[in-house]
Every structure is written in structure tokens, then in C-alpha cells.
């Protein structure tokens, strides 16, 4: 068994006025609520762990209404804005609900291709050639170097020599080590507002754990205004 893990606790500040009175996962994208694009591809028997914070009650009510037969585990995040908040902090609040292999799927990442089970460690990436075709601002994203379909290194924004863009989608089979390293990293600097899953994955890689590369030809981002407009245009073209 594995679980799907989604963090919805953040305030979605990059979407400006669109998220002043709602959570970004409740925005309409391509004809349906954004979070449905994230959840719908997964088998209905997969439990879903969801962190709640900003407009958390509305997120919970929507999910329980939209998926009455789905098993949700909701985790309340007390600090989701300002000092002490980070994606890493929100993720760690769900640690107790994720004592099994799981897939972390960022709530603003939409994919149209198959997502494998976390029966091994893997990291999804958007092919760099596709990003170049679309004129994406590559310096804004964390990236990967890849050899023989395995992740070799995680790169910071602006670094060169990558073959893949990090999209916030990964399968964690070695969940015990993931959470141990994550907790240690957080404890070393609880005020690190940029803490995310990426440095934890890099530490696991340095320890010799293997991460397969799962490449995607379509990545639809809903996390900022420009990307959201492109995602809407994609769905409009498909219609």
C-alpha cells in the first residue's frame, strides 16, 4: 500500500489577487477545480494525506464533498504564513500519517501522463527540451542532472548542465530515511523559510540511495500568474 501526499496549506502569494479569498487548489483550471487535476489520476483506493492551513476548512469541505468514498487524512498546519512557515514545516506536520511508501505531489503541479507507484524511489522531471520549446524561464526552477535514467544531482536555480526540471512530484519508497533526514534538516534551522523536499532528496542521493528519473513531456504549472495563464491556454487548445 502507498499513500498520496498533497500540501495545500500555503497562501499562494504568487497568484496575487486570485488567492486573496480562497486557496489556490480551489481555483478553476481547464473546467474543473485545480486539486481535482492532481487527485483524479490516482486509483480511488489510494489514501490521500492533505495538509490544511490557509482556507483549510474550505479545502476539506470541498474534498469531502467531491470524493465522498475516498479515504482522506487531513493534517492541520498551525504556522502556514510568516515567520516559521515553510513547505518543509508543513510536510513534517504530516510525518505521522506517512509511515509507508508515498507519492508527494505538489498541489500546483498538473501532469497528464502516467504516475508510477512508489515501489522504488523516483523523481519526476520535465524534459528540458520541452521547456526550451515553450520558452520557459529556466533560471527560475530547480533542476536535475540525469544519467542512464537516474538522477545524478539536484541543482539550484540558475545552475547549468541539467537535463530535467524539478516539478514537485516524487515517489518515496525509503520513507523512514526520508523523514529522519527531513527532521534533522529542519531541526538544524527551523526558521528556514525555503525548506522543501529537495535538499532531503539530495541528502538521500549523497548517501547512495538511488532515484530513478521519470520524465514528463507535459507539465502544467498553476503556481504563478504566468504559468496559470499558459495552463489555461493548454486546456483551451485541447478543447
Phi, psi and omega in degrees: 000146172223168179237158173258134184239123181229130174260125179237017190278342184289166185270353177063043187297333182289349178263007171054235187293337183297333183248019178295327185234019178199165174277145185296335180287348180262001175291150177276129180223123177058032174095357176208167183298138188307317185292340177291328176295330179284314188279322190304326181291346185271146178305143184295345180275352182281121176294148182239122176262125185231126173275141181239140177205269181293121186049042184295322180298320179294321178297313181298314181297320179297312184295319180293328178283322183283332183229069185296337182258005184266146179272107177253144169239113183262134182239119180281131177252119185281329181241100182238006179210141176080202186300132179090352180269149175189163174299321180299319179298314179298319180297318182293333177298336181265003184308316183293341179266358186235058178264040179204168174305145182209163172250125171267124182231108179302139187289346178253016177251120177245131175231153182249354182258170185300139174251118183285160175288157179274053176279000174206166175283134176210157177229128178278149178212148176272127183301132185296327180295327177290322178296320179294318178303324184270000178067033182289147176284087190299331183292349181274355189240148166288151187221177178229150162261144188227137172221133179052042177060030174229146177289128179260322183202148172261130183250147176284167178302134177091346178287155185255169173087029183256160176242357189207146178254133180287127185243006178077041179218119182207153177253128184244104175276318179275068189288328180296312180293323178304310184288326177298313179294320180298314181297317179298319180294317178296315183298333180287338179199078184298340182269008180288102185287348182262003184298131179214190180287340188299309180297333177291316177299319179297319178295320177297320178298317180294334177280355178102002176287146186260137175236115173290150176264126176249100184277147178235140177267343178232122174226122181247117184259134177240018188273347177217167188298316181295315181294321179297320178297320178293323178294317176299319179296323178300311181293325178297318178296321181294325178294000000 
